[in-house]
Amino acid sequence: PQQSQICQSKLQTMATRFLVAAVAAFAHMICIIMMLIPAVEATTGVTRSTIINRRGADTTSITSSMEITAFGELEDGAPVTDECTYDGGIISFSHPMSLKSSDKFFSTGNLQLSAIEMMIDEINTSPRCGVTVGGKKHGIHLTTFGDDSSKDKVSAIVKNGMMPLAESTEYVGSYWVGPYSSGLTGSMSPLANATDDPTAAKTVLVAGGAASTPVFAGNPTIFGTFPPSKLYLAQAIEALAKAGAKSATSVFESASFTKGVCAAMPGLADKFNLTLQDEIEVVSSPTSVDLDPVARNLSMAENDPDIVVACVYDQGCAEWVASMRKTGWSPRAQVFTVCIGMDKFQDAVGTDAMYMMGVSPWDPSLDMQDQVVGWSAME
């Protein structure tokens, strides 16, 4: 019994030490992740509570903080051989993103950020070990700034956080990635390469969350991955017109992207011989208070359209469905610009999501393979 108690005491001591070490390691990681940008004037929109997440190939990042050599040899006694050496230096990628759960674009932005981080890790780790340029390996360092889904915050982050990174001698190159939404991206695209602005960074910006034409117009180093906003609805409207639809109404949220998408409706209606009965603008981030009257009005026999196109962000989709459910009405075809294909939307509205149409640049059923890492659409 005495030996058992001694053994238990030693185990408890070891467990306590392990826990303390684990907490210390976790605290160290948090210190790395949660950093503060230099103090700036309050009018810029940046505060000392701005979240900065660093990830990449250098010694202060998450992915390199757990080096495989720390685990010793492999089980068969063979030495570890998949370490990476970045003899060409580190390339900086930086971007704003909505990181707080209360941010308007947190839900979709979080999905976009996860995709970016997955690709950064895939490129940085063995066997790829970074980007090869001129026969040398270059690691990628990603710096993510919490933008609070605010245009003012994005502008301040670019000037006080991203532009200093672009000028830093720590990196051999610097590139920018856009946040989610055309409105937020539009706040940074002129600063990326404005040829008449000596303070501009003049760097490449990959705008993976923007579709509005003004984001790219006049900015030759801004590149997007979405179709232009004016083309978002073309295939859906054409398909419905061929199925016999005769009339349509658009309901759009007051935001750059959503207004841009629904602005194509008059031209599409004319092209496919539809009667565009109404174009209804609602406030940004609409709730049932804003949408219930719209649904009641459209449910009247004299207004009832074949197609309703709702140009709203993800939360607006669920609110619009709830308003239609409350009114006891639905059009013959419902088209959304966002939401369809998102798990969050289906969780929110349940079976009401059935038979609705939406636009998405990606779907797991696509028969395609990525040329960079070889992943299929499902992967």
NORURLIN-V416662 format. One record per residue. N is the residue number from 0. RES is the residue in one small letter. OMEGA is omega in whole degrees, 0 to 359 (999 if undefined). Layout:
BEGIN
((N;RES;OMEGA) (N;RES;OMEGA))
END
This chain:
BEGIN
((0;p;181) (1;q;178) (2;q;178) (3;s;179) (4;q;178) (5;i;179) (6;c;179) (7;q;180) (8;s;179) (9;k;179) (10;l;179) (11;q;179) (12;t;179) (13;m;180) (14;a;180) (15;t;179) (16;r;178) (17;f;180) (18;l;178) (19;v;180) (20;a;180) (21;a;179) (22;v;179) (23;a;178) (24;a;179) (25;f;179) (26;a;178) (27;h;180) (28;m;179) (29;i;178) (30;c;178) (31;i;185) (32;i;187) (33;m;180) (34;m;183) (35;l;176) (36;i;182) (37;p;180) (38;a;177) (39;v;181) (40;e;183) (41;a;183) (42;t;181) (43;t;181) (44;g;178) (45;v;178) (46;t;179) (47;r;180) (48;s;178) (49;t;179) (50;i;175) (51;i;182) (52;n;180) (53;r;183) (54;r;176) (55;g;191) (56;a;182) (57;d;189) (58;t;180) (59;t;186) (60;s;182) (61;i;188) (62;t;180) (63;s;181) (64;s;176) (65;m;181) (66;e;184) (67;i;180) (68;t;179) (69;a;181) (70;f;175) (71;g;182) (72;e;176) (73;l;185) (74;e;182) (75;d;178) (76;g;181) (77;a;180) (78;p;177) (79;v;184) (80;t;186) (81;d;172) (82;e;181) (83;c;173) (84;t;182) (85;y;185) (86;d;179) (87;g;181) (88;g;184) (89;i;176) (90;i;181) (91;s;167) (92;f;179) (93;s;182) (94;h;169) (95;p;175) (96;m;180) (97;s;188) (98;l;182) (99;k;182) (100;s;180) (101;s;180) (102;d;182) (103;k;185) (104;f;182) (105;f;187) (106;s;181) (107;t;178) (108;g;179) (109;n;176) (110;l;179) (111;q;179) (112;l;179) (113;s;179) (114;a;179) (115;i;181) (116;e;177) (117;m;182) (118;m;178) (119;i;180) (120;d;181) (121;e;181) (122;i;185) (123;n;188) (124;t;179) (125;s;11) (126;p;183) (127;r;178) (128;c;174) (129;g;181) (130;v;181) (131;t;178) (132;v;179) (133;g;178) (134;g;180) (135;k;181) (136;k;178) (137;h;175) (138;g;180) (139;i;179) (140;h;181) (141;l;175) (142;t;182) (143;t;179) (144;f;177) (145;g;187) (146;d;179) (147;d;184) (148;s;184) (149;s;178) (150;k;179) (151;d;180) (152;k;179) (153;v;180) (154;s;180) (155;a;178) (156;i;179) (157;v;185) (158;k;187) (159;n;181) (160;g;187) (161;m;179) (162;m;173) (163;p;176) (164;l;180) (165;a;182) (166;e;185) (167;s;177) (168;t;178) (169;e;185) (170;y;178) (171;v;177) (172;g;182) (173;s;180) (174;y;183) (175;w;174) (176;v;184) (177;g;175) (178;p;175) (179;y;177) (180;s;179) (181;s;181) (182;g;180) (183;l;180) (184;t;179) (185;g;179) (186;s;182) (187;m;185) (188;s;178) (189;p;181) (190;l;183) (191;a;186) (192;n;181) (193;a;186) (194;t;181) (195;d;181) (196;d;183) (197;p;180) (198;t;182) (199;a;183) (200;a;183) (201;k;181) (202;t;178) (203;v;177) (204;l;174) (205;v;185) (206;a;184) (207;g;181) (208;g;183) (209;a;179) (210;a;184) (211;s;184) (212;t;180) (213;p;178) (214;v;187) (215;f;185) (216;a;179) (217;g;180) (218;n;188) (219;p;179) (220;t;177) (221;i;183) (222;f;182) (223;g;178) (224;t;178) (225;f;171) (226;p;177) (227;p;185) (228;s;182) (229;k;180) (230;l;185) (231;y;189) (232;l;190) (233;a;185) (234;q;180) (235;a;181) (236;i;178) (237;e;181) (238;a;182) (239;l;177) (240;a;178) (241;k;179) (242;a;175) (243;g;179) (244;a;183) (245;k;185) (246;s;181) (247;a;174) (248;t;177) (249;s;175) (250;v;186) (251;f;178) (252;e;182) (253;s;179) (254;a;187) (255;s;183) (256;f;185) (257;t;177) (258;k;180) (259;g;180) (260;v;182) (261;c;177) (262;a;179) (263;a;186) (264;m;178) (265;p;179) (266;g;179) (267;l;178) (268;a;179) (269;d;183) (270;k;185) (271;f;173) (272;n;176) (273;l;173) (274;t;178) (275;l;188) (276;q;183) (277;d;172) (278;e;190) (279;i;178) (280;e;177) (281;v;184) (282;v;175) (283;s;183) (284;s;184) (285;p;175) (286;t;180) (287;s;178) (288;v;180) (289;d;189) (290;l;179) (291;d;179) (292;p;179) (293;v;179) (294;a;179) (295;r;181) (296;n;181) (297;l;181) (298;s;179) (299;m;186) (300;a;183) (301;e;182) (302;n;189) (303;d;182) (304;p;174) (305;d;184) (306;i;167) (307;v;175) (308;v;180) (309;a;178) (310;c;183) (311;v;174) (312;y;194) (313;d;181) (314;q;178) (315;g;178) (316;c;181) (317;a;179) (318;e;180) (319;w;177) (320;v;179) (321;a;179) (322;s;177) (323;m;179) (324;r;180) (325;k;180) (326;t;183) (327;g;184) (328;w;170) (329;s;177) (330;p;178) (331;r;176) (332;a;178) (333;q;181) (334;v;177) (335;f;176) (336;t;179) (337;v;171) (338;c;185) (339;i;183) (340;g;179) (341;m;180) (342;d;182) (343;k;180) (344;f;180) (345;q;177) (346;d;184) (347;a;187) (348;v;177) (349;g;183) (350;t;176) (351;d;179) (352;a;183) (353;m;175) (354;y;176) (355;m;181) (356;m;178) (357;g;182) (358;v;178) (359;s;178) (360;p;182) (361;w;173) (362;d;183) (363;p;181) (364;s;182) (365;l;179) (366;d;183) (367;m;180) (368;q;181) (369;d;184) (370;q;182) (371;v;185) (372;v;175) (373;g;180) (374;w;172) (375;s;178) (376;a;179) (377;m;179) (378;e;999))
END
